[in-house]
Amino acid sequence: MWDPKVGPPPVYDGTWETCIVQVVDFETIRLVYTWLRSGQHQFVSVVIDSLMEAQKRCIDAVAGVNALDQQDWGTLLRHLEGLVRNYRDLTLLPDASQTVQVVVFVVGSRNVEGKMKPLLQGQLQDTVPFYIDVVGYLYKQPVTSPEGLVTYSRQLLIDQQPNFVAKDNTGHLVSQLGPVVPIQSADQAGFNLSSLLDIIHQSGQPMVVQEGAAV
């Protein structure tokens, strides 16, 4: 665990693999970015789970328990778009001390007029995907065995489809894996974030991912 309000990020000592920050307010998200932007850390990946919760924290900061007025919606849009773009650009910094190779935004999905879109309020559901290199829609595919047993396989749609927000701007994932990628789990062979990142890095590009989960 790391509290950015108390001190700098922990130094990796081999006893942990993941550093978790409890986000109690929007200021915490900003502080984490400040530390990451400074390069004073050893992290190679950053995951915001979830962007929905980040938006809620921003709403708390902007309006508290009050309803958002028109001006508040504009403020919310600027803050969240700025958040996404700032974190995204951590993979692009030329600083020699910068170690972040991939940034992942997790967000739920909902059906909006027949199309599965990010579960975000306001214009963000339409603007956020444009800032991301790879947008995936995660879902469970039922699989029936010859004995009639039904199990579920996790699949990630990464190519543009009429009823889903998904894309691969790098072109490398779709060209090598196709439009749907099987996701590794305890009982299923497939790809994980590291193996997908390896494919991207073969092209020399950083990667920013938005993963939308089926709900």
C-alpha positions as CSV (number, residue, x, y, z in Angstrom):
1,M,0.0,0.0,0.0
2,W,1.1,3.5,-0.7
3,D,-0.4,6.8,0.6
4,P,0.9,9.6,-1.7
5,K,-0.2,12.2,0.9
6,V,2.3,10.8,3.4
7,G,5.4,10.2,1.3
8,P,7.1,9.0,-1.9
9,P,6.4,5.6,-3.6
10,P,7.9,2.6,-2.0
11,V,11.2,1.2,-3.2
12,Y,10.9,-2.2,-4.8
13,D,12.6,-4.8,-2.6
14,G,11.4,-8.1,-4.1
15,T,8.7,-8.7,-1.5
16,W,5.8,-7.3,-3.5
17,E,4.7,-7.1,-7.1
18,T,1.8,-4.6,-7.0
19,C,1.5,-1.3,-5.2
20,I,-2.0,-0.3,-4.4
21,V,-3.3,3.3,-3.7
22,Q,-6.6,3.7,-1.9
23,V,-8.3,6.6,-3.7
24,V,-10.4,8.5,-1.1
25,D,-10.7,11.7,-3.1
26,F,-9.8,13.2,-6.5
27,E,-6.7,15.0,-5.0
28,T,-5.2,11.5,-4.3
29,I,-5.3,10.8,-8.1
30,R,-3.6,14.1,-8.8
31,L,-0.9,13.4,-6.2
32,V,-0.2,10.0,-7.7
33,Y,0.2,11.6,-11.1
34,T,2.6,14.2,-9.7
35,W,4.8,11.5,-8.3
36,L,4.7,9.5,-11.4
37,R,5.5,12.5,-13.6
38,S,8.5,13.3,-11.5
39,G,10.1,10.0,-12.4
40,Q,10.9,9.3,-8.7
41,H,9.5,5.7,-8.8
42,Q,10.2,2.3,-10.2
43,F,6.8,1.4,-11.6
44,V,6.6,0.0,-15.1
45,S,2.8,-0.1,-15.4
46,V,-0.1,2.0,-14.1
47,V,-3.7,0.9,-13.7
48,I,-6.6,3.1,-12.8
49,D,-9.4,0.8,-11.6
50,S,-11.8,2.3,-12.3
51,L,-12.3,5.4,-14.4
52,M,-16.0,5.4,-13.3
53,E,-14.8,5.8,-9.7
54,A,-12.4,8.5,-10.7
55,Q,-15.3,10.4,-12.2
56,K,-17.3,10.0,-9.1
57,R,-14.5,11.3,-7.0
58,C,-14.2,14.3,-9.3
59,I,-17.9,15.0,-9.0
60,D,-17.5,14.9,-5.2
61,A,-14.7,17.5,-5.5
62,V,-16.7,19.7,-7.9
63,A,-20.2,19.6,-6.5
64,G,-20.2,17.6,-3.3
65,V,-23.6,16.2,-2.7
66,N,-25.3,18.8,-4.9
67,A,-26.6,18.2,-8.4
68,L,-24.2,19.3,-11.2
69,D,-25.2,22.4,-13.1
70,Q,-24.2,23.2,-16.6
71,Q,-20.9,24.9,-15.6
72,D,-20.0,21.9,-13.3
73,W,-20.4,19.5,-16.3
74,G,-17.9,21.6,-18.2
75,T,-15.5,21.5,-15.3
76,L,-15.9,17.8,-14.9
77,L,-15.2,17.2,-18.5
78,R,-12.0,19.2,-18.5
79,H,-10.8,17.6,-15.3
80,L,-11.4,14.0,-16.4
81,E,-10.1,14.5,-19.9
82,G,-7.0,16.1,-18.5
83,L,-6.6,13.2,-16.1
84,V,-6.8,10.6,-18.9
85,R,-4.4,12.5,-21.2
86,N,-1.9,13.2,-18.4
87,Y,-1.7,9.6,-17.3
88,R,-1.6,8.4,-20.9
89,D,1.4,10.6,-21.7
90,L,3.4,9.0,-18.9
91,T,4.4,6.4,-21.5
92,L,5.7,9.2,-23.8
93,L,8.0,11.2,-21.6
94,P,11.6,11.4,-22.8
95,D,13.0,11.5,-19.3
96,A,15.7,8.9,-18.7
97,S,14.2,8.3,-15.2
98,Q,10.7,7.5,-16.6
99,T,9.9,3.8,-16.4
100,V,6.2,3.6,-17.2
101,Q,5.6,1.3,-20.2
102,V,1.9,0.9,-20.2
103,V,-1.2,2.7,-18.7
104,V,-4.5,0.9,-18.3
105,F,-7.9,2.4,-17.6
106,V,-10.6,0.0,-16.5
107,V,-14.2,1.1,-17.0
108,G,-17.6,-0.7,-17.1
109,S,-19.9,-0.7,-20.1
110,R,-23.5,0.0,-20.8
111,N,-25.9,-0.2,-23.7
112,V,-26.6,3.2,-25.2
113,E,-29.1,3.0,-28.0
114,G,-27.9,-0.4,-29.1
115,K,-24.1,0.3,-28.7
116,M,-21.9,-0.8,-25.8
117,K,-20.1,2.3,-24.6
118,P,-17.9,3.2,-21.5
119,L,-19.9,3.5,-18.3
120,L,-19.2,7.2,-17.9
121,Q,-21.4,10.2,-17.5
122,G,-21.8,13.0,-20.0
123,Q,-19.5,13.5,-23.0
124,L,-16.7,11.5,-21.5
125,Q,-18.3,8.2,-22.8
126,D,-17.6,9.5,-26.3
127,T,-14.4,11.5,-25.9
128,V,-12.3,9.2,-23.7
129,P,-11.8,6.3,-26.2
130,F,-10.3,8.8,-28.7
131,Y,-7.4,9.4,-26.3
132,I,-6.5,5.7,-26.0
133,D,-4.4,3.5,-28.3
134,V,-6.2,0.3,-27.6
135,V,-9.8,0.0,-26.5
136,G,-11.0,-3.5,-25.6
137,Y,-14.4,-4.8,-24.7
138,L,-14.1,-7.7,-22.3
139,Y,-16.9,-10.3,-22.2
140,K,-17.6,-14.0,-21.4
141,Q,-18.3,-16.4,-24.3
142,P,-20.2,-19.5,-23.5
143,V,-18.5,-22.7,-24.6
144,T,-20.4,-26.1,-24.7
145,S,-18.4,-29.3,-24.4
146,P,-19.3,-32.5,-26.3
147,E,-20.8,-33.7,-23.0
148,G,-23.1,-30.7,-22.9
149,L,-21.2,-28.9,-20.1
150,V,-21.3,-25.1,-20.5
151,T,-18.3,-23.1,-19.4
152,Y,-17.3,-19.5,-20.1
153,S,-14.3,-18.2,-21.9
154,R,-13.1,-14.6,-21.4
155,Q,-12.6,-12.8,-24.7
156,L,-11.4,-9.3,-25.5
157,L,-12.8,-7.5,-28.6
158,I,-10.1,-5.1,-29.9
159,D,-11.4,-4.2,-33.3
160,Q,-14.0,-1.8,-34.5
161,Q,-17.5,-3.3,-34.6
162,P,-20.8,-1.5,-35.3
163,N,-22.3,-2.1,-31.8
164,F,-19.2,-1.8,-29.7
165,V,-16.6,0.8,-28.8
166,A,-13.3,-1.1,-29.5
167,K,-10.2,-0.4,-31.5
168,D,-6.5,-1.1,-32.0
169,N,-4.8,2.1,-33.3
170,T,-1.4,0.3,-33.3
171,G,-2.7,-2.2,-35.8
172,H,-0.2,-4.8,-34.4
173,L,-2.6,-6.7,-32.1
174,V,-5.3,-7.1,-34.7
175,S,-2.9,-8.0,-37.5
176,Q,-1.3,-10.8,-35.3
177,L,-4.1,-11.9,-33.1
178,G,-7.3,-11.0,-35.0
179,P,-10.3,-9.0,-33.7
180,V,-11.0,-11.1,-30.7
181,V,-8.2,-12.1,-28.2
182,P,-8.7,-15.0,-25.7
183,I,-7.7,-13.8,-22.2
184,Q,-5.6,-16.0,-19.9
185,S,-7.2,-17.3,-16.7
186,A,-6.7,-20.2,-14.3
187,D,-8.5,-22.7,-16.5
188,Q,-7.9,-21.1,-20.0
189,A,-4.9,-20.5,-22.1
190,G,-4.6,-17.1,-23.7
191,F,-3.0,-13.7,-23.5
192,N,-2.5,-11.3,-20.6
193,L,-1.4,-7.7,-20.4
194,S,2.3,-8.6,-20.4
195,S,2.0,-10.7,-23.6
196,L,0.0,-8.1,-25.4
197,L,2.5,-5.4,-24.3
198,D,5.3,-7.6,-25.8
199,I,3.6,-7.5,-29.2
200,I,3.2,-3.7,-29.0
201,H,6.8,-3.3,-28.0
202,Q,8.0,-5.3,-30.9
203,S,6.9,-2.3,-33.0
204,G,8.7,0.1,-30.7
205,Q,5.5,1.8,-29.5
206,P,4.3,2.6,-26.0
207,M,0.8,1.4,-25.1
208,V,-2.3,3.0,-23.5
209,V,-5.2,0.7,-23.0
210,Q,-8.9,1.2,-22.0
211,E,-10.6,-2.1,-21.0
212,G,-14.4,-2.1,-20.9
213,A,-16.0,-4.9,-19.0
214,A,-19.3,-6.4,-19.9
215,V,-21.9,-5.7,-17.2
